[in-house]
Structures are given as C-alpha cells and as structure tokens.
Amino acid sequence: MNRALITACAAAALAVSGGSTTASASDTPPRTTHGPCQYTQTPDEPAARPVPLPPDPRHTPAHGTVDTAVRTSQGPLPLRLDRAEAPCTVQSFVHLARHRFYDRTVCHRLTAYPTLKVLQCGDPTGTGEGGPGYAYKDELPVDLPPAPTDPTGTRRLYGRGLLAMANAGPDTNGSQFFVVYGDSALRPNYTVFGTVGAAGLKTLDKIAAAGIEPTPRDPAPVDGTPALRTELLSVRPSCRS
C-alpha cells in the first residue's frame, strides 16, 4: 500500500497521499465487518504484519478519549485519541496498538515545506507501502479553521499538535498516520483523531530540527526520510480504553 504520505503537486499545492487504489484481482469478495465502521479487507494490499480485522460493535464507542503512551527512539510521543471526533479511526488505532502492529516500526517520512510540516509513521515496512490489510471510511473534520496562508479558501489549518490519518483517496484509511509539528495547510481530506501531548511536541521539534536525509539528487530536501532515525518502540493505549 503506497502510503508515502506527502508529495508536492506543485509549488503552491501540496497534498497528502497514502495508498494504492488498485481493484482486487481475486474473485472472492473481501471480508467486511458488519458494524457501522465496515472495516474491509484489501486482498491486493495484504497486511504488513498479521493482524485481524478490528472489532466493529453495533454501538461504536463515540465518547471520551484514549490516552496512548508512545515510546520512540527519540523520546516520548504521548497521544490523546478522541473517540467523539473519529470513533472508527480510534477503534482501529487502538486495535492495531494492542496487537503490537506499531511496535518497532520506523517513521519513514518528514516534510519541511513552508505550509506542510508533518512526521509520518505507521508502516511496518518503513517504505510508505505497508498497511494493516484492511481499509475503512473517512471521518473528516468539519470544524478546522481556514488556513491563513491559502488565498483560495479551500485549505484548512491542520494545526501544530494534531494527529491525523494518511490516505490514498476517499475511504482508504489503514494504519499510517501523521503528526503535525508545525501549522500546515491541507484540504480537509484527512481524518483528525487526536492530539500530541506537550512532551511529544518537544520530541517532534527535535526530529524536525535534525532535518531530512539528503539524497544524491537533492542535497537539501524538504520531503523525505528523517535524518534522525525515529522508531516507534512501543505504542500502548490506556487499559481503560
């Protein structure tokens, strides 16, 4: 699954992409859960690590928050997941975390555009291609303010400290997510499902300050592999979640 999140469409038009939309070649219909979230297998994009489909109860928990302790190789990255904002997304993230899907995975992409400053994680392959073997619907934000840097009025402010899902188009959420370390201007096409705690912002600033790994073609990139290798060592939701 191509979840190489951030690409530049043009100098003034940056987009967040995260996956392939290739139709399944199998004649067998993919499995889909029967609850409101309808998590659906993606046979052409198998799980990067074995993991079952998430639970999908008839009444998806849609109240309260889930504090999640994320330990990285560069410091803590505490997250607070918001069930009211994105119940299906939070349920999937907690499910993957409890199955250790995120443990010992590398955050594979950092961006440093003037209007796009995020760190992307959540792919066990570390390539931007991996996912959990299923996809599910968007839960798009409706209350983000307009981005002050966007004269067209079509982009919204994904503010510093937000936690959101990468995707490859409508309803293609999987396991990859991004954390915003600096105010960013994006179309409201990415599910916001939580925030980063104060200690996590310090960790993000440390990673961002180290910059992006240069390549032979680009000695000063603004989009690519973080120069400071960042590994998610463990991701642990609170026991009450």
N, C-alpha and C positions, 0 to 999 in steps of 0.2 A: 504494500500500500504506500503510495508515494505521499508521504506526509512531510515533505521538505518545506514546511510551512511558509516561509516568507520569500517572495520573489518580487522583483521590480517590474511592473508592467510598463512603466515609463517613468521619467524623472519625477513627474508630479503625480503619479498614480501607482501607489504601492498596494499590493494585495496579499492576503494571507491564504495560501492554498495548502491542502493537506491530503491528497489522495487520488487514486485512480477511480474512474467511473466505468471501467470495462464491465460489460454484462457477463454473467456466469455462462460458462460453456457447458455446464452439467445439465442433464435433463431432469435431475431430481430437484424439486423446489427446495430452496434453503429453509432451514428451520426458523421459525419466528415465535417469540414468546406471545402469550395470549393476553397479557395485561395491557395497560394503556401506553406503556413505553415501546412495546413491539420491537425488542432487540432482535435483529435479523442476521443470521449467519451470512458471511461473504466467502463462498467457496473459492472464488478466484483470488482471494486475498486471505489465506489461512493465517491463523494466529501465530505470531512470532514466538510465543510461549503458550503451552497448553493451558487453556482456561475455559470453563463452561460459560454458557450464556448467563447473564445476571438474573437474579430473581426479579419477577415482574408482577407484584401483587396487584390485585384489583384496585386497592386503595394505596397508591404510591405515597410514601411519606412526603408531605409537602409543607412541613412546618419545622422551624428550628434550624440550628446549624450543627455542623460536624467539625470539630477541631481535629486537625490531622498533623501529626508530627512528622516532618520530612527531614531526614538527616542526609546532608550532602557532603561530598569530599571537601567542599569549600566553606562549610558552616551550615547552621540551621536554616530551614526554609519553611517555617510553620505556615499552614494554610487553614483558613476557615471556610468551609463549604456551606453554601446557602441553599437549603432544600426548597425554600419558598421561591427562589429565583429560577431554579432549574432542577426539579425533583428527579427526572430521569437521568440527567447527567451526573448528579451527586450519587445516585444509587449505583450507576455504572462505575464511577471512580472508586467508591468505597469497596465495591465488589472486586475490582482489579487489585486494589491495595491489599485486601485481605487474602487474596490468592498470591501475594508476593510478586505480582506481574511487574511492578515498577522497580523492585529491588535490584541493585547492581546494574542499573541502566544509565547511559550517558546522555546528558543534554547536548543534543547534536547541532543546535543552530542558535546563533546570536545575531541580532541585527542592530545597526547603529545609524540608520537613516535619521535625518532631522525630524521626520514625522512618524517614525516607526522604530520603537526601542523595546524589543522583547527577547526573552530567552525561551527556546522551545525544548520540551522534554517529552518522554513517554513512549519512546520507541526502543524496545529491547535490542533491535539490531543496530541501533546507532547510526542508521543510514538515512532516516527520513522515509523509509519504505515500509516499516513494520507497524502492525496493529494487533488488535485482540481477536480477529477472526469474526467480528460482527460489527454492525453499524446500527445507528439509531437516529431518531428525529432531532431536529434543531429545537432549541428553546430560546429563541432570540430575544435580546434585550429590547425593551420598549422605552426605557427612561434615561438612556445615555444622552448627555447634552451634545449639541453640535460641536464639532471640532473647530476651534477658533482659527486654525491655520488653513481651513478649507473654504475657499470663497464660493464653491458650488453649493454648499449646504447639504451635500449627500453623505458626508462622512461624519462619524460620531467620535466623541472623545473616549477612548479606552484609556482611562487614567492610570497613573502610576499606582501599582499595587493590585491591579485587577488580575484575576485568574480566569482564563477562557480556553475554549476548545479550538484546536485546529480542525480544518475540514477540507474536503475536496469538492465542495459544492453542497447544495441543499441536502440535508438529512444523511450526511456521510460521517457523522462523528464516530470516533473509535476510542483510541487510548491516548493519542498525542494531544498535548495541551501547551499553552504558553502563558508565561507570567510577564507582566508589563513593568519594566523598571524605569521607564520614562514616558510621559504623556504621549500617546500615539493617536493618529487619525486613521480610522478604518471605516469602511461601510459596516453597518450593524448586522453583519452576516455570521458572527461568531458568538456562540453561546457563552455568556458570562456566568460562572457558577461559584464564585468565591473571591476571597482576597488573601493577600500575603501579609503576614504579621510584620511588626517593626524589625525584629531580628532578621527576618527573611529579606527585607529591603536592604539591609546592610550587606548581606551575602550577595544579593544581586548587584549592588553597586561595586563590590569587589570584583565580581566576574566581568562586569561591563568595563570597568576601568582597565582591565588587562587587554581588552580588545579582541580582535578576530584574527585567527591564524592566517598569515599571508600565504599566497599561492604563487607559482611561477608566473601566472598570467596577471595576477593582481597583488602587488606588494602591500597595498593598503586597503583591504576590502572593508565594506560596510555590511556585509551579509555573508555568513559562513560559520565555520567551526569555531567555537570559543577558544581563544589562545590558552585560557586557563581551564584545563580539563575539569569538567564538573560531572560528577557521578552521583546519582541518587542511591545512597547506600541502603536506606530503608524508608518506607512510607507506611505510617501506622495511624489509621483513624482511631478516634477515641472509642473506648469499649462501650460507651452508651449509645453509639450511633446505630 
